Amino acid sequence: MKILVINAPFIKDFCRCQRWPAKTRGRALRPPDWLAYATAVLEKAGEEVELLDFPALNWDKTKLRQLVREKQPQFVVLDSTTPSIYSDIECARICKEISQAKVIMVGTHSSVLPEQTLQESNGAVDVIAIGEYDYTVRDIILGWERLKDIAGICYLNNGKIIRTPPRPLIEDLDTLPFPARHHLDITKYFDAGRLYPYIDIIAGRGCPYQCTFCVWPEVMYGHKYRLRSAKNVVDEIEYCLKLFPQLKKGEFFFEDDTFTVNKERALNICEEILHRGLKIIWSANARPDIYDSGLFKRMKQAGCRELLVGFESGDQLVLDRMQKGLKIEDSVEFMKVTHESGLQVHGCFVFGMPGETRESMERTLRFAMKLNLTTIQFAGAVPYPGTEYYRYCQAQGLLKAKSWADWLQDGEQATVVDYPGLSSKEINDYVDKGLKAFYFRPSYMWKFLINTRNPQDMYRKIKGVWNFLSYLIHRR
């Protein structure tokens, strides 16, 4: 059977492959890792499948019509996000009308609201794979005549919507094939905070923490941190180096929600990298209340360059209300240990969570500026369906957005919540204030210029600056 797995077109620079899908201020574009896993599973099952990343290739819906007409697939797999859902449904309709393909939708939005998505699609979407979908998509395609026996789906049957029992999460992640990255051109992906080119490695799935705004653990991958073996992880790194030799001058990024939460496994990966003599550079997500000098120094020896850390706020009340489980003093100690270990830190902060005020945003900005971070990210809080934060905003009548189409502002990442006494405009303006305060310092710009590794790094920096300035000009 001919199968197309599609990261669908939407607006230019829209990055759907992140926790808050949007057109980011740095115009980051990330590879569709989860779709690449589903593609690999289908290939392993012997199916004829193509993974097409329309945003990376700057293709639009006209190109979608052309390709579907040429390839005439029997099945099409489409991702979904809240901001793009109406466009995603339109893409499903294009595929259905041109090739009569059976359309399977995956992703966060359709997983949370499968019945509503099927209703809104008006027949354009046949089946929704709910949550973790690597094997679900395969089972749907191979078992089309017995959908009622497939767990974790929602589908149409003679106009009636049927939802089957939930599918258990994958316990042994080592059984999954490596993502089908041979369908992708990694030079098309860019993130100014990562060396160029870069690629994601997902060494584990799930997060044991309960942050109210984070959609992936709630909707897709659960709160149990399921681990791949160190051997399996480093096998994938070696595979990627053979597939993309240019990664030797680029970077691997561990996309686990919190790579350092299991110190033993993190150390095992470091030891495996060192044992094989791999000269690579990598970064990882981390929490600021997990700091261990021995671990961090070993990570540095194994090639770790930077930790991406969710500090979120410099106000303890705001942290408590978002259920971050973090104390301000932990963040200060974390920075001390990372600096002593020689690691860089990219700090992530969010404005506009419950309890936020103008004063607390100012405290967060002052706190962020004192941490001596390498790079920084400010964002306006966005409540996505399926999260506790969304349920809170909905119950309190705080949502400014009246339609899923309102989840972005002209495509830009922005909050959609108005609090009494604190508007969404004020929150979004404070994001810009924080970014300019950090990046437009003469001391930062000097370090930015002199700490350049190679021509690829210069390209990354010049493009990053251009993207950020383009965003500011657009906002003005």
Phi and psi in degrees as a GROMACS rama.xvg file:
@    title "Ramachandran Plot"
@    xaxis  label "Phi"
@    yaxis  label "Psi"
@TYPE xy
-87.0651  123.552  LYS-2
-126.957  132.163  ILE-3
-110.979  125.731  LEU-4
-105.909  118.984  VAL-5
-124.375  125.235  ILE-6
-86.8582  102.929  ASN-7
-75.5608  154.943  ALA-8
-70.4647  148.45  PRO-9
-144.932  -119.263  PHE-10
-95.0027  155.949  ILE-11
-58.9661  137.046  LYS-12
71.8462  9.65642  ASP-13
-71.9128  126.496  PHE-14
-109.53  102.423  CYS-15
-87.0554  -8.88664  ARG-16
-94.1809  36.2334  CYS-17
-137.306  170.551  GLN-18
-63.959  -37.6947  ARG-19
-115.359  88.6095  TRP-20
-62.7556  130  PRO-21
-175.164  177.48  ALA-22
-88.0059  105.014  LYS-23
-76.8463  161.52  THR-24
-66.406  -27.4854  ARG-25
-95.3304  6.60334  GLY-26
54.0302  41.8982  ARG-27
-67.1058  144.256  ALA-28
-134.256  123.19  LEU-29
-113.478  150.084  ARG-30
-69.2889  150.691  PRO-31
-80.3537  74.2665  PRO-32
-58.0654  -44.0014  ASP-33
-69.7864  -38.3815  TRP-34
-64.8667  -34.9934  LEU-35
-66.0764  -33.7091  ALA-36
-64.6663  -46.9434  TYR-37
-62.1509  -38.3372  ALA-38
-62.3527  -43.3159  THR-39
-63.295  -39.3342  ALA-40
-63.2868  -41.227  VAL-41
-65.5945  -40.6147  LEU-42
-62.8085  -41.0711  GLU-43
-61.9936  -30.0949  LYS-44
-81.2608  0.668807  ALA-45
88.122  13.4913  GLY-46
-87.0049  154.05  GLU-47
-87.2227  108.665  GLU-48
-138.864  144.726  VAL-49
-126.232  138.042  GLU-50
-103.732  121.104  LEU-51
-119.46  120.18  LEU-52
-105.093  93.7778  ASP-53
-64.7301  -44.4639  PHE-54
-59.0523  -40.416  PRO-55
-64.9757  -32.8934  ALA-56
-95.5977  2.13607  LEU-57
57.4749  40.4289  ASN-58
-94.2469  148.689  TRP-59
-113.951  -168.44  ASP-60
-72.7969  -23.332  LYS-61
-63.8824  -41.8355  THR-62
-66.1893  -36.3154  LYS-63
-60.2858  -46.166  LEU-64
-59.4272  -43.5363  ARG-65
-62.7208  -47.4214  GLN-66
-67.5113  -41.23  LEU-67
-65.4108  -37.6422  VAL-68
-64.9138  -40.5524  ARG-69
-71.1834  -43.467  GLU-70
-89.7611  -23.718  LYS-71
46.4234  62.302  GLN-72
-71.4889  151.542  PRO-73
-82.1832  -30.3095  GLN-74
-133.642  145.099  PHE-75
-129.971  132.135  VAL-76
-109.66  124.61  VAL-77
-123.239  138.188  LEU-78
-81.1182  162.197  ASP-79
-141.647  142.318  SER-80
-135.274  163.344  THR-81
-62.3264  -50.2273  THR-82
-63.3918  -28.1922  PRO-83
-104.144  6.09599  SER-84
-60.6573  -39.069  ILE-85
-66.0693  -38.419  TYR-86
-67.5988  -38.8922  SER-87
-61.0008  -41.2123  ASP-88
-66.0579  -37.9837  ILE-89
-61.8832  -40.6159  GLU-90
-63.3403  -39.2929  CYS-91
-61.3085  -40.3115  ALA-92
-66.9396  -38.447  ARG-93
-59.2132  -47.7842  ILE-94
-62.7115  -40.6159  CYS-95
-67.4233  -44.6281  LYS-96
-70.5357  -35.7439  GLU-97
-82.3112  -40.5381  ILE-98
-119.693  -3.14876  SER-99
57.3842  27.024  GLN-100
-67.3258  151.884  ALA-101
-81.8601  127.364  LYS-102
-106.41  124.312  VAL-103
-110.021  127.944  ILE-104
-110.023  139.736  MET-105
-128.742  177.279  VAL-106
106.951  176.958  GLY-107
-65.2852  -49.5401  THR-108
-64.6373  -49.4624  HIS-109
-69.1503  -24.4221  SER-110
-70.1736  -36.9572  SER-111
-77.4212  -38.902  VAL-112
-124.676  60.6814  LEU-113
-66.387  -42.7585  PRO-114
-64.6233  -45.6923  GLU-115
-62.1464  -40.7745  GLN-116
-63.3457  -43.479  THR-117
-62.7725  -41.4721  LEU-118
-63.3068  -44.986  GLN-119
-68.2929  -26.864  GLU-120
-75.2026  -20.37  SER-121
52.4865  45.1816  ASN-122
95.4213  -7.23042  GLY-123
-73.8868  -29.1552  ALA-124
-108.548  130.127  VAL-125
-91.7869  -44.2225  ASP-126
-140.681  144.83  VAL-127
-116.512  127.362  ILE-128
-91.0993  115.464  ALA-129
-88.0717  128.379  ILE-130
73.5853  -141.95  GLY-131
-64.5578  114.789  GLU-132
-115.072  7.57764  TYR-133
-49.7401  -54.8931  ASP-134
-88.0224  -22.5098  TYR-135
-62.6003  -44.8616  THR-136
-59.9611  -44.3208  VAL-137
-58.632  -46.1394  ARG-138
-65.3705  -35.874  ASP-139
-62.0902  -47.104  ILE-140
-68.1519  -42.8098  ILE-141
-77.1966  -22.8557  LEU-142
-118.813  38.559  GLY-143
-56.7401  -32.3635  TRP-144
-80.3554  -5.66085  GLU-145
-135.393  50.6613  ARG-146
-59.1184  -31.3461  LEU-147
-62.4177  -20.2009  LYS-148
-92.4403  -0.452037  ASP-149
-99.6223  121.881  ILE-150
-76.2871  148.847  ALA-151
80.1762  32.1878  GLY-152
-134.042  163.785  ILE-153
-135.58  129.723  CYS-154
-148.077  165.343  TYR-155
-95.0955  134.351  LEU-156
-135.62  102.103  ASN-157
54.2368  44.2732  ASN-158
82.9358  -5.84804  GLY-159
-100.911  136.239  LYS-160
-88.6247  126.349  ILE-161
-122.222  134.206  ILE-162
-120.128  125.69  ARG-163
-90.4679  167.013  THR-164
-59.6794  155.457  PRO-165
-60.8011  150.902  PRO-166
-94.3335  133.132  ARG-167
-62.4554  148.517  PRO-168
-67.8153  154.578  LEU-169
-70.4645  121.563  ILE-170
-83.5333  -45.108  GLU-171
-102.388  94.2548  ASP-172
-70.3249  -18.7062  LEU-173
-66.0971  -18.2018  ASP-174
-77.1007  -15.0303  THR-175
-73.9013  140.693  LEU-176
-69.3925  160.222  PRO-177
-65.3703  148.189  PHE-178
-52.7518  145.361  PRO-179
-79.8463  66.7456  ALA-180
-74.8712  -11.9522  ARG-181
-65.0138  -11.5354  HIS-182
-83.7389  -10.4183  HIS-183
-110.784  154.224  LEU-184
-107.928  105.268  ASP-185
-68.8527  -15.1017  ILE-186
-71.0813  -11.6732  THR-187
-83.9931  -8.93725  LYS-188
-103.755  142.244  TYR-189
-148.434  138.275  PHE-190
-148.426  118.072  ASP-191
-60.5345  -21.7224  ALA-192
-84.1414  -1.8038  GLY-193
-126.699  148.832  ARG-194
-62.4114  154.199  LEU-195
-111.408  133.376  TYR-196
-81.1171  167.426  PRO-197
-136.978  165.411  TYR-198
-147.53  148.442  ILE-199
-88.5176  142.773  ASP-200
-120.548  125.944  ILE-201
-103.095  96.2547  ILE-202
-85.6868  -10.7879  ALA-203
-166.518  159.224  GLY-204
-125.592  146.515  ARG-205
96.3292  158.274  GLY-206
-139.975  129.093  CYS-207
-77.4378  -4.15364  PRO-208
-93.7594  169.698  TYR-209
-122.516  31.8139  GLN-210
-54.1344  131.555  CYS-211
-71.76  -15.9232  THR-212
-103.206  -4.67436  PHE-213
-91.8269  116.707  CYS-214
-82.3643  -33.0424  VAL-215
-61.429  -49.1725  TRP-216
-63.6692  -37.0886  PRO-217
-69.8475  -38.0589  GLU-218
-106.107  -38.9381  VAL-219
-108.556  -48.6969  MET-220
-125.818  3.61265  TYR-221
77.984  177.983  GLY-222
-103.414  -0.757437  HIS-223
-90.0826  126.081  LYS-224
-81.8865  103.699  TYR-225
-93.2667  129.939  ARG-226
-108.717  140.449  LEU-227
-85.1092  155.406  ARG-228
-70.5576  152.689  SER-229
-58.7115  -39.8164  ALA-230
-61.1947  -46.1367  LYS-231
-62.7538  -40.2997  ASN-232
-63.4805  -48.492  VAL-233
-73.8678  -27.4177  VAL-234
-58.711  -41.886  ASP-235
-65.8719  -39.6138  GLU-236
-60.0246  -45.3315  ILE-237
-64.1231  -38.8942  GLU-238
-60.4183  -43.7895  TYR-239
-65.469  -37.6711  CYS-240
-63.9566  -35.1514  LEU-241
-72.7947  -38.2011  LYS-242
-72.6124  -38.1725  LEU-243
-131.127  82.5905  PHE-244
-58.3178  -23.6689  PRO-245
-65.8377  -13.3972  GLN-246
-66.5413  -16.358  LEU-247
-62.3236  -23.5101  LYS-248
-107.723  2.9105  LYS-249
-108.729  -135.444  GLY-250
-154.415  145.34  GLU-251
-101.277  139.489  PHE-252
-122.565  122.913  PHE-253
-80.6057  111.247  PHE-254
-86.7966  3.23738  GLU-255
-50.2676  143.312  ASP-256
-53.965  -42.1339  ASP-257
-146.525  91.8805  THR-258
-59.1146  -34.6869  PHE-259
-87.9215  0.162124  THR-260
-67.1145  -29.0706  VAL-261
-108.87  94.9948  ASN-262
-63.7485  -38.7502  LYS-263
-62.2489  -46.3289  GLU-264
-67.3903  -38.7343  ARG-265
-59.6322  -43.0159  ALA-266
-64.8213  -39.4004  LEU-267
-60.626  -39.3465  ASN-268
-65.584  -42.5579  ILE-269
-59.4073  -45.8952  CYS-270
-63.8317  -36.5595  GLU-271
-67.9036  -40.6011  GLU-272
-62.3314  -45.7691  ILE-273
-67.3923  -40.3828  LEU-274
-60.7701  -36.5908  HIS-275
-85.4069  -3.87618  ARG-276
68.4026  29.8253  GLY-277
-77.9335  125.982  LEU-278
-99.1145  81.476  LYS-279
-123.608  163.053  ILE-280
-115.311  136.353  ILE-281
-147.69  162.277  TRP-282
-136.355  170.458  SER-283
-157.39  155.716  ALA-284
-73.9092  145.43  ASN-285
-150.693  163.431  ALA-286
-106.007  145.644  ARG-287
-77.215  -3.69356  PRO-288
-102.573  9.12176  ASP-289
-118.632  100.841  ILE-290
-138.774  132.229  TYR-291
-146.541  114.223  ASP-292
-58.4128  -43.0795  SER-293
-63.0766  -43.9422  GLY-294
-63.2074  -47.8354  LEU-295
-64.225  -38.4115  PHE-296
-67.9088  -36.555  LYS-297
-69.8804  -37.4329  ARG-298
-60.4636  -43.0318  MET-299
-60.7298  -43.7861  LYS-300
-62.8336  -31.6753  GLN-301
-85.2512  2.71359  ALA-302
110.533  3.10331  GLY-303
-67.2978  129.738  CYS-304
-99.1492  -42.6715  ARG-305
-150.432  150.356  GLU-306
-111.943  133.029  LEU-307
-97.6068  118.356  LEU-308
-126.606  130.241  VAL-309
-89.1759  86.7668  GLY-310
-73.8738  -34.6898  PHE-311
69.7291  -52.4522  GLU-312
-153.945  153.991  SER-313
-101.435  13.7602  GLY-314
-117.286  120.507  ASP-315
-63.3989  -37.0756  GLN-316
-62.433  -43.257  LEU-317
-64.7701  -42.5103  VAL-318
-58.8569  -43.6871  LEU-319
-64.7991  -39.3986  ASP-320
-73.2781  -24.6886  ARG-321
-87.68  2.84658  MET-322
58.0984  41.4779  GLN-323
-72.322  -26.3453  LYS-324
68.311  37.7667  GLY-325
-134.648  141.414  LEU-326
-106.637  143.399  LYS-327
-54.9865  -41.3341  ILE-328
-64.7363  -26.8378  GLU-329
-63.255  -39.8893  ASP-330
-63.4089  -39.4524  SER-331
-64.5977  -45.1181  VAL-332
-67.2013  -37.7245  GLU-333
-57.0878  -45.8655  PHE-334
-64.6319  -35.8501  MET-335
-62.6248  -45.8039  LYS-336
-69.0499  -40.5417  VAL-337
-66.0541  -39.9643  THR-338
-64.2281  -40.5707  HIS-339
-64.9325  -28.1359  GLU-340
-86.4343  -7.41188  SER-341
84.3391  14.6928  GLY-342
-93.5147  143.425  LEU-343
-85.1361  162.023  GLN-344
-136.686  127.622  VAL-345
-100.028  117.442  HIS-346
-96.6221  132.747  GLY-347
-110.021  130.431  CYS-348
-133.144  149.779  PHE-349
-129.718  132.965  VAL-350
-104.846  141.808  PHE-351
103.526  13.2983  GLY-352
-76.766  163.811  MET-353
-52.1439  137.39  PRO-354
92.1511  -5.72098  GLY-355
-69.5986  141.924  GLU-356
-136.839  172.174  THR-357
-60.1903  -37.51  ARG-358
-68.0487  -40.4693  GLU-359
-69.9084  -34.7297  SER-360
-64.0828  -39.1448  MET-361
-65.7991  -38.7983  GLU-362
-62.908  -41.2614  ARG-363
-62.4103  -43.2615  THR-364
-62.8901  -45.0676  LEU-365
-62.6685  -41.6634  ARG-366
-62.4849  -45.5608  PHE-367
-61.8866  -39.4146  ALA-368
-69.8491  -23.6532  MET-369
-85.9722  -13.0481  LYS-370
-77.6217  -9.92076  LEU-371
60.1578  51.4913  ASN-372
-79.9906  155.3  LEU-373
-76.5777  -49.1918  THR-374
-140.339  168.171  THR-375
-144.345  157.623  ILE-376
-142.231  122.005  GLN-377
-111.597  143.737  PHE-378
-145.07  152.126  ALA-379
-85.761  133.799  GLY-380
-61.7967  133.493  ALA-381
-123.269  119.684  VAL-382
-83.2787  114.077  PRO-383
-100.238  141.364  TYR-384
-51.8723  138.286  PRO-385
102.588  -15.0618  GLY-386
-99.0576  157.802  THR-387
-61.9752  -36.227  GLU-388
-61.9786  -41.3138  TYR-389
-63.8711  -45.254  TYR-390
-61.6476  -38.3163  ARG-391
-63.9675  -49.6661  TYR-392
-62.7725  -38.1219  CYS-393
-66.4957  -43.8334  GLN-394
-66.7136  -33.7896  ALA-395
-89.7962  -0.602457  GLN-396
66.8132  35.871  GLY-397
-95.527  -10.3802  LEU-398
-72.7002  119.125  LEU-399
-75.1261  -33.4183  LYS-400
-70.284  134.167  ALA-401
-105.529  -10.6094  LYS-402
-147.068  156.46  SER-403
-59.7477  -25.5102  TRP-404
-68.0143  -16.0382  ALA-405
-89.9912  4.48125  ASP-406
-74.1758  -9.13168  TRP-407
-127.312  157.97  LEU-408
-109.238  101.985  GLN-409
54.8443  35.2621  ASP-410
87.4575  -13.6701  GLY-411
-81.9867  150.607  GLU-412
-67.9026  122.154  GLN-413
-160.765  153.77  ALA-414
-73.5091  156.133  THR-415
-124.232  26.3721  VAL-416
-119.202  133.561  VAL-417
-112.26  119.855  ASP-418
-95.9382  155.073  TYR-419
-59.5234  118.871  PRO-420
85.5131  -2.4258  GLY-421
-147.84  107.93  LEU-422
-86.3746  161.771  SER-423
-61.8896  -34.0293  SER-424
-63.5183  -42.3606  LYS-425
-63.0471  -40.9016  GLU-426
-63.631  -47.2828  ILE-427
-64.8965  -37.3781  ASN-428
-64.8172  -34.4752  ASP-429
-70.1932  -30.4021  TYR-430
-58.5189  -48.9982  VAL-431
-63.7821  -39.9647  ASP-432
-59.3082  -44.3496  LYS-433
-65.1919  -43.2902  GLY-434
-63.957  -43.4529  LEU-435
-68.4705  -37.8763  LYS-436
-61.9748  -35.6818  ALA-437
-81.6574  -50.4026  PHE-438
-83.6229  -19.0733  TYR-439
-95.7896  13.0493  PHE-440
-73.2881  134.905  ARG-441
-55.7311  -38.3346  PRO-442
-65.2049  -38.2993  SER-443
-68.4709  -44.5924  TYR-444
-63.4479  -34.5409  MET-445
-65.9648  -47.6904  TRP-446
-61.3079  -39.9106  LYS-447
-57.898  -40.0558  PHE-448
-76.0303  -42.0353  LEU-449
-82.5054  -23.702  ILE-450
-91.9466  65.62  ASN-451
-113.65  127.322  THR-452
-80.4683  -45.5093  ARG-453
-166.343  177.913  ASN-454
-57.0602  -36.265  PRO-455
-63.8198  -37.3275  GLN-456
-68.9003  -38.386  ASP-457
-62.4619  -41.9025  MET-458
-58.7941  -46.4668  TYR-459
-57.2817  -44.4345  ARG-460
-70.8745  -43.6833  LYS-461
-63.5566  -43.311  ILE-462
-66.3838  -38.8924  LYS-463
-62.105  -43.5141  GLY-464
-63.2554  -45.8905  VAL-465
-60.8804  -42.7542  TRP-466
-63.0979  -42.5344  ASN-467
-67.2547  -43.5547  PHE-468
-64.1785  -36.7137  LEU-469
-61.6757  -39.4851  SER-470
-63.5082  -46.3578  TYR-471
-63.0095  -40.2605  LEU-472
-64.028  -41.8584  ILE-473
-61.6927  -43.4334  HIS-474
-63.4802  -39.0388  ARG-475
